[in-house]
Amino acid sequence: MSDTTHQPLTSRQPLTASAEPTHGGGLADRTGAVIAATGEVITEGVRYGIVIAQLTAAGLKLALLSDRVTGTYDYVEKCARSVDRLADQAEALAVDRDTIGEHRDAAVVMRSVLAEAEAMAAELADLSTSFQVAAAAHEADYGPVADAANAMPVEMADRQFYSNR
């Protein structure tokens, strides 16, 4: 195994090539899909528990995605250090300056994306927290109503009756 094909030090795995964010979407598309999937459930006649479950699931998915981005960040940072070490070794062995320069340039490129990846992971974590807060707020607002409706001694009226209120 070469110095540049190592695994991250953490238990988090880097993004695979198919899951890498691209300028054309990637992360935004997946985040939008999570939000859209949550929105699909919020239709006429939705049940309280489904909304709570979907908000919680979206929050967890975003937290996991944030963790994967952070894992990738750690992996790229380790790769940049490794490439710097290789450039230092090449320099000590009197390898041509172009090869050494290419290694140093590669490390610079790797580091240039780290700040963006770190910001992306932080935004995903914030969005995840927002979904968790929304789930808790929904539960606080409608939990007592759902409990009262479930505890009614009579059958609930048709949902259309309530939709005009």
Secondary structure, 3 states (H helix, E strand, C coil): CCCCCCCCCCCCCCCCHHHCCCCCCCHHHHHHHHHHHHHHHCCCCCCHHHHHHHHHHHHHHHHHHHHHHHHHHHHHHHHHHHHHHHHHHHHHCCCCHHHHHHHHHHHHHHHHCHHHHHHHHHHHHHHHHHHHHHHHHHHHHHHHHHHHHHCCCCCCCCHHHHHCC
